[in-house]
Amino acid sequence: MSLLKTSALNGIAVIVRTGTSLVLNKVLAIYVGPAGYALIGQFQNALTMVITFATGATGNGVVKLTAEYTTDVERQRRMWRTAGLLVFVTSLVGAALILVFRDTLASTFLHNIEYSGVFVWLAICLPLIASNALLLAIMNGKKEIRRFVVSNIGGSIVSLLVTGTLAWQFGLYGALVALSVNQGILLLVTLQQALGTDWFDRHSLVGSIDSKEARRLASFVVMAATTAVVSPLSQILVRSTLVDRFGLIYAGYWDAMWRISALYLTLITTTLSLYYLPRIAEIRQWPEMRRELLLVYRTVLPLVIVASIVIFLARDLIISLLFASDFRPMRVLFAWQMAGDVVKIGSWLLAFLMIGRGLVKSFITTEIIAGLMFWLATIVCTQLFGFKGVAIAHLVTYSTYAVIVAALTISTPGRRMAMFSPDTQDSA
């Protein structure tokens, strides 16, 4: 499926997600306020790490190898069974650990032991969340784009109904519980979509581990685990810096700004996952990869630039529509955040090469550098420029990241050819 067709289909899901997110943002702004936003952001960072552990961090590996094994159905199934057993074990272990340490988790991430019940809900739903993530990864790798889109639309509607209702009835506690259970409920939609395919059956997903496929998945597990720890951890450190320097409410303003970025970049990032990552896995020669890379840049970057400009110009309207009048201090973040978002997407187009071609060492190195730099740049930039320094740090981080990623992937003929050598992972 072409990039434009994938974008068009994914656009349907994004339109639904955007509409539901607009309503949900307003509900949360009213019922939890800026300080509540900061705690929701903190919990979402923790949730990312927990879900990645629960899925064995196999998501990108399942997508890549499913696409790579397109002509070898039996090998696909061996890989799925390996991933399935890994997901089953890690989700149960994760659920047990969450139950045991729920008080500590509530105190660490939410600064209040009274929120420990939220983690009980998360533990109960964790195996369902992990199963849903595995099925979505297989759909992505199989290029079942329509079914993937339906599942995402279902997720948006479930998120709106559950989070909106619980936030309305129980405030911040209800919103946190909703975040814990939403993806577990979504399994019902994803499972219904999977039942309509010719590849889904019990024998395809349940069985013993294949040692060869486990080794192939291992490199992707390391990369995904790195992202799942470094990115949320850097955001937690940044948020803590903002709380210490400006207070919890200002940390909430930054979380609201980050949510706007995530909202409008969703079309780009999900399209890259749906189209670009499986496509990278299929390509065998640099000239073809170069053409694909140029196509994606010509298609994606102009969209991001235009969207960023529009959002900057409409920032006051966006704040009033999506949030509330007490979120107005966040307007100083828009210019630098939008500029950083453009550079971020440009760098991610190259970073996907490292994921799709298995450049493990390079990927891990750049992720750690980016995470540390964002935190350290926030400390320095907020000292120099005040609250808007956190958005300036965002731009500085991804400008540096883009240069490093380019140097490790396409800077020299040797780097470019290394992506297609049989021992790609060792060449990183």
VOGU-3710 file (C-alpha; in Angstrom, 3 decimals, decimal comma):
1> msllktsaln> 0,000/0,000/0,000  1,383/3,434/-0,971  2,352/6,168/1,470  -0,498/8,436/0,333  -3,107/5,674/0,537  -1,858/4,639/3,959  -1,944/8,279/5,060  -5,504/8,661/3,758  -6,771/5,581/5,599  -4,875/6,474/8,737
11> giavivrtgt> -6,234/10,010/8,389  -9,723/8,680/9,105  -8,533/7,321/12,440  -6,652/10,539/13,162  -9,746/12,665/12,462  -11,734/10,563/14,923  -8,889/10,625/17,451  -8,485/14,374/17,076  -12,189/14,966/17,581  -12,366/12,767/20,652
21> slvlnkvlai> -9,129/14,250/22,022  -10,483/17,778/21,674  -13,520/16,877/23,747  -11,448/14,885/26,237  -8,891/17,667/26,661  -11,686/20,054/27,551  -13,172/17,617/30,066  -9,799/17,044/31,725  -9,000/20,765/31,767  -12,255/21,410/33,607
31> yvgpagyali> -12,175/18,486/36,042  -8,449/18,046/36,817  -6,841/21,435/36,016  -3,167/22,195/35,194  -1,799/20,397/38,277  -3,881/17,327/37,396  -2,423/17,423/33,881  1,062/17,131/35,342  0,097/14,017/37,325  -1,664/12,495/34,302
41> gqfqnaltmv> 1,512/13,061/32,272  3,556/11,448/35,022  1,266/8,414/35,069  1,301/8,097/31,271  5,108/8,006/31,343  4,979/5,223/33,927  2,314/3,442/31,872  4,551/3,480/28,791  7,352/1,757/30,673  5,023/-0,800/32,240
51> itfatgatgn> 3,270/-1,717/28,968  6,572/-2,096/27,142  7,752/-4,516/29,803  4,429/-6,356/29,719  4,676/-6,886/25,948  8,282/-8,035/26,233  9,154/-4,929/24,185  8,478/-6,996/21,063  6,218/-4,560/19,165  8,588/-3,171/16,520
61> gvvkltaeyt> 10,259/-6,563/16,157  6,932/-8,254/15,421  6,075/-5,559/12,850  9,447/-5,787/11,127  9,746/-9,586/11,066  6,114/-10,112/10,047  6,745/-7,890/7,021  10,088/-9,544/6,324  8,605/-13,076/6,420  5,746/-12,238/4,047
71> tdverqrrmw> 6,513/-15,203/1,772  7,272/-17,649/4,603  4,020/-18,228/6,494  5,388/-20,953/8,736  8,275/-18,788/9,860  5,843/-15,966/10,589  3,870/-18,259/12,839  6,955/-19,493/14,677  7,880/-15,877/15,367  4,326/-15,019/16,496
81> rtagllvfvt> 4,239/-18,006/18,857  7,584/-16,965/20,303  6,389/-13,402/20,809  3,039/-14,625/22,151  4,606/-16,771/24,878  6,991/-13,974/25,795  4,086/-11,526/26,087  2,071/-13,983/28,193  4,895/-14,526/30,696  6,054/-10,913/30,972
91> slvgaalilv> 2,515/-9,541/31,357  1,750/-11,925/34,214  5,068/-11,158/35,916  4,464/-7,433/35,397  0,959/-7,647/36,849  2,239/-9,484/39,937  5,010/-6,916/40,498  2,580/-4,018/40,155  0,270/-5,529/42,761  3,137/-6,086/45,198
101> frdtlastfl> 4,642/-2,602/44,749  1,451/-0,601/44,138  1,963/1,644/47,169  5,541/2,443/46,182  4,514/3,128/42,579  1,725/5,461/43,700  4,070/7,345/46,001  6,853/7,586/43,398  4,881/8,574/40,305  1,741/10,203/41,705
111> hnieysgvfv> 3,137/11,529/44,999  0,176/10,112/46,906  -0,230/6,580/48,285  -4,013/7,002/48,087  -3,701/6,445/44,318  -2,416/2,879/44,795  -5,826/1,562/43,675  -5,079/2,917/40,187  -2,202/0,448/39,912  -4,463/-2,418/40,971
121> wlaiclplia> -6,654/-1,675/37,947  -3,548/-1,535/35,777  -2,360/-4,927/37,023  -5,739/-6,514/36,294  -5,796/-5,178/32,745  -2,116/-5,685/31,901  -2,435/-9,115/30,185  -5,301/-7,711/28,070  -3,271/-4,625/27,171  -0,281/-6,781/26,185
131> snalllaimn> -2,436/-9,079/24,027  -3,960/-6,087/22,269  -0,503/-4,643/21,525  0,664/-7,963/20,043  -2,347/-8,288/17,733  -1,955/-4,674/16,554  1,738/-5,287/15,803  0,855/-8,336/13,690  -1,821/-6,370/11,804  0,723/-3,644/11,137
141> gkkeirrfvv> 3,298/-6,103/9,813  0,655/-7,846/7,670  -0,345/-4,421/6,297  -3,929/-4,941/7,445  -4,276/-1,161/7,434  -8,085/-1,010/7,329  -8,433/-3,324/10,313  -5,697/-1,439/12,146  -7,551/1,823/11,512  -10,838/0,382/12,806
151> sniggsivsl> -9,090/-0,755/15,981  -7,613/2,706/16,474  -10,993/4,358/15,930  -12,444/2,000/18,510  -9,661/2,977/20,892  -10,388/6,673/20,460  -14,093/6,222/21,153  -13,440/3,960/24,166  -10,931/6,469/25,545  -13,392/9,331/25,213
161> lvtgtlawqf> -16,306/7,494/26,806  -14,404/5,822/29,645  -12,022/8,666/30,513  -14,660/11,363/30,113  -17,175/9,530/32,270  -14,750/8,577/35,037  -13,134/12,042/35,120  -16,583/13,619/35,325  -17,669/11,314/38,133  -14,429/10,896/40,115
171> glygalvals> -12,086/13,684/38,985  -8,361/12,968/38,727  -8,649/9,501/40,286  -11,219/8,493/37,696  -9,064/9,797/34,824  -6,097/7,762/36,068  -8,199/4,585/36,365  -9,470/5,151/32,818  -5,915/5,364/31,486  -5,240/2,025/33,181
181> vnqgilllvt> -8,149/0,145/31,621  -8,704/1,768/28,200  -6,299/-0,367/26,184  -7,486/-3,524/27,902  -11,060/-2,792/26,823  -9,814/-2,102/23,301  -8,798/-5,763/22,989  -12,462/-6,560/22,269  -12,373/-4,366/19,144  -8,972/-5,607/17,988
191> lqqalgtdwf> -9,947/-9,239/18,540  -13,116/-8,760/16,487  -10,999/-7,391/13,636  -8,438/-10,196/13,892  -11,163/-12,868/13,729  -11,980/-11,666/10,214  -8,486/-12,444/8,870  -7,119/-15,664/7,384  -4,017/-15,671/9,593  -5,625/-15,534/13,038
201> drhslvgsid> -6,110/-18,796/14,913  -5,029/-20,260/18,212  -2,227/-22,352/16,692  -0,635/-19,267/15,123  -0,186/-17,481/18,436  0,133/-20,228/21,059  3,076/-22,596/21,202  6,689/-23,007/22,230  9,546/-20,554/21,783  11,682/-20,848/18,666
211> skearrlasf> 15,253/-20,036/19,725  16,234/-18,560/16,351  13,238/-16,208/16,270  13,790/-15,315/19,916  17,330/-14,197/19,050  16,033/-12,099/16,145  13,412/-10,474/18,363  16,014/-9,811/21,055  17,632/-6,882/19,243  14,257/-5,179/18,841
221> vvmaattavv> 13,446/-5,887/22,482  16,617/-4,039/23,491  15,771/-1,064/21,243  12,140/-0,853/22,370  13,093/-1,249/26,022  15,611/1,569/25,659  12,976/3,897/24,214  10,406/2,820/26,799  12,750/3,658/29,663  14,777/6,612/28,374
231> splsqilvrs> 11,994/8,717/26,828  9,485/8,556/29,727  12,293/8,850/32,272  13,627/11,997/30,604  10,113/13,475/30,654  9,763/12,602/34,333  13,088/14,336/35,051  12,073/17,357/32,969  8,728/17,541/34,770  10,483/17,302/38,136
241> tlvdrfgliy> 12,793/20,144/37,107  9,797/22,290/36,179  8,013/21,450/39,430  11,089/22,379/41,476  11,686/25,607/39,545  8,163/26,857/38,732  5,677/24,613/40,590  3,282/21,792/39,706  0,894/24,069/37,797  3,616/25,151/35,349
251> agywdamwri> 4,579/21,514/34,871  0,935/21,015/33,900  1,217/23,793/31,296  4,157/21,982/29,750  2,237/18,682/29,747  -0,637/20,427/27,961  1,820/21,744/25,349  3,296/18,277/24,927  -0,219/16,901/24,445  -0,878/19,369/21,612
261> salyltlitt> 2,321/18,256/19,877  1,352/14,606/20,255  -2,124/15,332/18,938  -1,166/16,944/15,644  1,882/14,730/15,040  -0,193/11,568/15,438  -1,015/11,398/11,719  2,670/11,538/10,873  3,994/9,124/13,487  1,311/6,471/13,041
271> tlslyylpri> 1,665/6,609/9,250  5,399/6,097/9,646  4,715/3,022/11,797  2,076/1,662/9,427  3,800/2,301/6,105  7,413/3,311/6,573  8,685/0,702/9,055  7,386/-2,356/7,125  8,622/-0,735/3,896  12,131/-0,292/5,286
281> aeirqwpemr> 12,156/-3,975/6,240  11,375/-4,976/2,627  14,080/-2,901/0,912  17,341/-4,671/0,092  19,483/-2,006/-1,645  20,543/1,564/-0,783  19,402/3,200/-4,070  15,854/2,005/-3,443  16,067/3,118/0,191  17,301/6,538/-0,919
291> relllvyrtv> 14,292/6,956/-3,241  11,923/5,916/-0,457  13,566/8,280/2,001  13,311/11,240/-0,389  9,655/10,404/-1,093  8,812/10,359/2,604  10,689/13,603/3,273  8,946/15,392/0,376  5,567/14,172/1,604  5,903/14,483/5,361
301> lplvivasiv> 7,992/17,564/6,153  5,832/20,112/4,270  2,773/18,812/6,140  4,501/19,201/9,498  5,757/22,695/8,668  2,324/23,912/7,561  0,612/22,331/10,588  3,158/23,883/12,957  2,675/27,363/11,496  -1,110/27,095/11,681
311> iflardliis> -0,994/25,909/15,291  1,361/28,731/16,275  -0,862/31,368/14,671  -3,984/29,895/16,283  -2,400/29,297/19,712  -4,799/31,525/21,666  -7,833/29,914/20,064  -6,395/26,438/20,667  -5,797/27,160/24,352  -9,344/28,427/24,833
321> llfasdfrpm> -10,938/25,551/22,897  -8,855/22,649/24,169  -8,198/23,775/27,706  -9,334/26,731/29,820  -8,366/30,323/30,548  -6,030/29,319/33,399  -3,820/27,499/30,834  -2,953/30,779/29,074  0,656/31,006/30,425  1,549/28,047/28,160
331> rvlfawqmag> 1,324/30,288/25,060  5,010/31,281/25,505  5,983/27,693/24,631  4,365/27,478/21,188  7,001/29,025/18,878  9,915/26,971/20,174  7,846/23,791/20,580  6,564/23,952/16,985  10,079/24,510/15,629  11,306/21,564/17,686
341> dvvkigswll> 8,493/19,365/16,378  9,509/19,996/12,756  13,119/19,046/13,486  11,921/16,074/15,559  9,969/14,539/12,685  12,836/15,182/10,274  15,199/13,305/12,582  12,730/10,478/13,168  12,620/9,703/9,441  16,272/8,755/9,748
351> aflmigrglv> 15,867/7,102/13,163  13,345/4,687/11,631  16,186/3,401/9,441  17,969/2,246/12,588  14,862/0,402/13,787  13,939/-1,100/10,416  17,487/-2,241/9,639  18,359/-3,397/13,154  21,130/-0,874/13,943  20,927/-1,713/17,623
361> ksfitteiia> 24,007/0,019/19,017  23,395/3,214/17,051  19,758/3,356/18,111  20,479/2,812/21,790  23,272/5,397/21,741  21,127/8,106/20,143  18,131/7,427/22,396  20,225/7,763/25,541  21,911/10,919/24,253  18,539/12,490/23,362
371> glmfwlativ> 16,999/11,633/26,727  19,904/12,997/28,737  20,240/16,073/26,546  16,559/17,018/26,914  16,828/16,940/30,692  20,163/18,749/30,870  19,133/21,298/28,231  15,959/21,968/30,223  18,010/22,703/33,347  20,265/25,111/31,456
381> ctqlfgfkgv> 17,633/26,742/29,236  15,119/27,353/32,033  17,874/29,065/34,006  18,666/31,298/31,025  15,204/31,908/29,552  12,687/31,053/32,256  9,685/28,798/31,680  9,902/28,939/27,855  13,348/27,378/28,191  11,764/23,913/28,320
391> aiahlvtyst> 10,502/24,386/24,740  13,862/25,819/23,656  15,462/22,680/25,133  13,126/20,603/22,949  14,459/22,329/19,809  18,082/22,109/20,920  17,731/18,410/21,727  16,252/17,333/18,398  18,566/19,569/16,360  21,523/17,785/17,942
401> yavivaalti> 19,803/14,400/17,663  19,199/14,917/13,928  22,882/15,564/13,289  23,960/12,495/15,283  21,395/10,180/13,633  22,403/11,376/10,161  26,049/10,732/11,004  25,265/7,169/12,102  23,017/6,222/9,155  23,558/8,045/5,853
411> stpgrrmamf> 26,665/10,225/6,287  29,094/7,967/4,415  28,899/5,186/1,779  30,103/2,758/4,444  27,290/3,699/6,815  24,702/3,432/4,053  25,875/0,035/2,848  26,167/-1,313/6,405  22,372/-1,200/6,709  22,097/-3,939/4,083
421> spdtqdsa> 24,919/-6,240/5,160  24,036/-9,680/6,600  25,514/-8,701/9,986  23,766/-5,340/10,153  23,254/-5,456/13,899  26,998/-5,857/14,544  27,878/-3,055/12,171  26,000/-0,394/14,107
//
